[in-house]
Amino acid sequence: MNPMEEVKIAKATINIGVGEGGEKLAKAEKLLTNITNQKPVRTYSKVTNPEFGIRRGQPIACKVTLRHEKAVKAVKLILDGVGNRLKSSQFDSQGNVSFGIEEHIEIPGMRYDPDIGIFGMNVSVTFEKPGYRIKRRKIQRKNVPTKHQVASEETIQFMQDKFQVEIE
């Protein structure tokens, strides 16, 4: 196989949406730090929504972006929490996959901590092939050609081979 055709994980983003700032958000940040050993970043609301009591610019969630080996370990850990099962509808046309976990205590090795509580989280995994640097570099930036982009079939095959995921 051509080494330029190998699919790899570019990054994994784990997000916990709380909907409010304060103590609950601090607990979610503590949980993400425990799971990933990396400090989370707060995300802020873009619009005001009085129904939910959210103002523009208010912190409402936290996320962690993992790359390289940390991303692979985190994806493997959270996939065990969802029983290594994904639906084909969770893969998009660019070959990325997103899935959620309802309660963090479903992740193996995680225990219920009354100080933290129970949180759900969303995981988005971005895939790429070698040569994707051409769309990020500073000089002579170009688009990745269509034939070199990651297809959803390639991502599904990667997930089945690397993580033994069942696709429904």
N, C-alpha and C positions, 0 to 999 in steps of 0.2 A: 504494500500500500504506500502511496505517495505521502511522505511526512507532512506536506502542506495541506493534506486533506483530513488530518487528524483533528477531531473535535475535542475541545478542552473547556473546562469551566473558567470563564474570565472572572466572574465575581458572584457572590451570593449575598443578597441583602435580606436581613431579618428585621421585620418591622412589627412593633406593638403599638396599635392605635388605642389610646386611652380616652380621648375626647375631652380631657380637662387637664389642667396643670396641677401643681401642688404635690401633695403627698402621694397620690395614686401614681402620678408620672414618675416620681422618684423611686417608687417600688418597682415599676416596670423597668427603669434604667438599671436598678440593682440586679434584677432577674437576668437581663441581657448580659450584664457584666459577668454573672455567675456562669451562664451557658457558654459564652464565647471568649472569655478572658480578654475582652477589648472594651474600651469605653464607648458607650453609645452617644449618638448625636441627637439633639432634640429637633423635631420638625414643627413648624408653626402653621397655623391656619391661614389660608389665603383669602377667605371671605368671612363675612359676619353671618351667622345663622342663629337668629334669636330663639328658634324652636329648640335647639340643643344647648342654648346658653353659651355659644361660642362667639368670640369677638375676633376680628382680623388681627393677626400678629400674635395671637395667644398660643403658647406651647400646648400641643394636643397629642403628640406621639413621640416615639424615639425609635431609632434604627441603628443598625450596625452593618457596615459593608465589609465583607471578608474576601480575601483573595488568596490564591495559591493553595497551600496545604490546609490552612485554616478553613477555607471555604469547603474543601472536600470533606474534612472531618465534621463540620457543622451540618452539611447536607446529609451525610450518612447517618448522623445522630438523630436528626429530625425526621428523616424518612423512616427510621425504626419506630418512631412515635406514631406514624400514620399507617403502620403495618406494611411498608414497602409497596403501597398501591397508589397509583395515580390514574386519572382519567385522561383519555386522549384529548379531551377539550381543554385540559390545563396547559397544553403546549400551544404556543402561538406560531404564526407563519414564519417568524424570524428564528425559530428554533429555541426560544426561551421557554422556561417552565415556571409556573407560579402555583403554589399550593399553600394551604393553611392548616394549622393545628389548633383545635378548639381549647385544649387545656395543656399547659406546659408540663403538668405532672404525668402526661402520657409518654414523655420522652424518657427512655431508659436512664436510670441513675438519678433522675430528678425526684426530689421528695417535696411533699407539701410543707411549706413554711408559713406558719400563721402570721409572721411579720410581713410577708410579701403578699400572700393571697394567691389567687389563680388568674392567669392571663392566657389569652389565645395570641397567636402570632401568625403573620404572613411571611412566607419565604419566596423570594424571586431569585431564580438562578439564570444568569446570563452566560451564554456559550459563544465561543468564537474559534476560529481556526488561525494557525500561524499566518502572519501577513496582514492582520487587522490593524496593525500599527499605522498603515497608510491613511486611515481616516482620523487618527488622533495627532499625528506628527505636526510640527509647526511649519516646516518648509515643504512645499509641493504636496499639500493635503489633497487626497483624492477619495472618491467613493469606492467601496469594496464592490467588485464586479458581481453581478447576479449569480454567475456560475460558481463563485467562491463563497457565497453567503451560506450560512448554516440553515439547512432545511429541518422542518419538524421531524421528518423520518430519521434523519441522522441523530438528532437529539434523543429520540425515543430509543434508538438502537444503543446509543452511548449509555443511557440510564439503565437499560436492561443488562448490558455487559458489565458495567462498572459497579452498579449498586443492586443488581438483581431485583429490579422493580417490575411489578406486574402492571401491565397497562390494560385498563378496562375499556 
